[in-house]
Amino acid sequence: MPPPSPRGTHSSGVVPETEKQQDIAIGAFADAEAEGEFDFASDSSDDDYHPPVSDLPLRTHDHEAGGSSSASDPTLLAILEGMRADQRRAAEEQARRDRDQAAINAAMQAR
């Protein structure tokens, strides 16, 4: 097996070490291209895209996530209300800090 590349992946082929070996490899590639083994004329458009075939059954997101019934789940509603209460407390605390800072700034300017 070839040594890993700098990115940690493995090389799929042997890398020619000498200039002569590289010239031979390039020539072989050019010959294969000329014989039509490689088609570089493709524009890689989506026209020839085929999605992978899966043996898994089709499921909707609602089925996996529990559907719309989760909107009335008492546990989730309690969590949501707790989050909203935390946000209200945080907003009130920030407003208090802003008022205190404004009072400090006004006192500093009054000196």
C-alpha positions as CSV (number, residue, x, y, z in Angstrom):
1,M,0.0,0.0,0.0
2,P,1.4,3.4,-0.9
3,P,2.2,5.8,2.0
4,P,-0.5,8.3,2.9
5,S,-0.6,11.6,1.2
6,P,-0.2,14.9,3.3
7,R,-3.9,15.1,3.7
8,G,-4.1,11.6,5.2
9,T,-5.7,9.9,2.2
10,H,-4.1,7.1,0.3
11,S,-2.8,7.5,-3.3
12,S,-4.7,5.3,-5.8
13,G,-1.7,4.7,-8.0
14,V,2.1,4.6,-8.1
15,V,3.6,8.1,-8.6
16,P,6.4,8.1,-11.2
17,E,9.6,9.2,-9.6
18,T,11.7,10.2,-12.6
19,E,11.1,12.6,-15.4
20,K,11.3,9.7,-17.9
21,Q,8.6,7.8,-15.9
22,Q,6.4,10.9,-15.8
23,D,6.8,11.3,-19.6
24,I,5.8,7.7,-20.2
25,A,2.8,8.0,-17.9
26,I,1.7,11.3,-19.6
27,G,2.1,9.6,-23.0
28,A,0.1,6.6,-22.0
29,F,-2.6,8.9,-20.7
30,A,-2.6,11.0,-23.9
31,D,-2.9,7.8,-26.0
32,A,-5.8,6.5,-23.9
33,E,-7.5,9.9,-24.2
34,A,-7.0,9.9,-28.0
35,E,-8.5,6.4,-28.2
36,G,-11.6,7.7,-26.4
37,E,-11.1,6.0,-23.1
38,F,-11.6,9.3,-21.3
39,D,-14.3,11.8,-22.2
40,F,-13.3,15.3,-21.0
41,A,-16.0,16.9,-23.2
42,S,-18.6,16.4,-20.5
43,D,-19.8,19.7,-19.0
44,S,-20.6,17.9,-15.7
45,S,-24.1,19.3,-15.9
46,D,-27.0,18.0,-13.8
47,D,-28.6,16.5,-16.9
48,D,-26.7,13.2,-16.3
49,Y,-27.1,13.1,-12.6
50,H,-28.8,10.1,-11.1
51,P,-29.5,10.0,-7.4
52,P,-28.2,7.0,-5.5
53,V,-30.6,4.2,-5.1
54,S,-31.5,3.3,-1.5
55,D,-33.0,0.1,-0.1
56,L,-34.3,2.0,2.9
57,P,-38.1,2.7,3.0
58,L,-39.2,6.2,2.3
59,R,-40.1,8.2,5.4
60,T,-41.3,11.7,5.8
61,H,-39.6,14.1,8.2
62,D,-42.8,14.3,10.2
63,H,-42.8,10.6,10.8
64,E,-39.2,10.7,12.0
65,A,-39.7,13.8,14.1
66,G,-42.9,12.8,15.6
67,G,-45.1,14.9,13.4
68,S,-47.2,17.8,14.4
69,S,-48.3,16.1,17.6
70,S,-45.0,17.2,19.2
71,A,-46.4,20.8,19.2
72,S,-48.8,19.8,22.0
73,D,-46.4,17.6,24.0
74,P,-46.5,18.9,27.6
75,T,-42.8,18.2,28.2
76,L,-41.8,20.3,25.1
77,L,-44.2,23.0,26.0
78,A,-42.8,23.2,29.5
79,I,-39.2,23.4,28.1
80,L,-40.3,26.1,25.7
81,E,-41.9,28.1,28.5
82,G,-38.8,27.8,30.6
83,M,-36.7,29.0,27.7
84,R,-39.0,32.0,27.2
85,A,-38.8,32.8,31.0
86,D,-35.0,32.7,30.8
87,Q,-35.0,35.0,27.9
88,R,-37.3,37.5,29.7
89,R,-35.1,37.4,32.8
90,A,-32.0,38.0,30.6
91,A,-33.6,40.9,28.8
92,E,-34.7,42.5,32.1
93,E,-31.2,42.1,33.5
94,Q,-29.7,43.7,30.5
95,A,-32.1,46.6,30.7
96,R,-31.2,47.1,34.3
97,R,-27.5,47.1,33.5
98,D,-28.1,49.6,30.7
99,R,-30.0,51.9,33.1
100,D,-27.2,51.6,35.7
101,Q,-24.6,52.3,33.1
102,A,-26.5,55.4,31.8
103,A,-26.8,56.7,35.4
104,I,-23.0,56.2,35.9
105,N,-22.3,58.0,32.6
106,A,-24.5,60.9,33.6
107,A,-22.9,61.2,37.0
108,M,-19.4,61.1,35.4
109,Q,-20.4,63.9,33.0
110,A,-21.9,66.0,35.8
111,R,-18.6,66.2,37.6
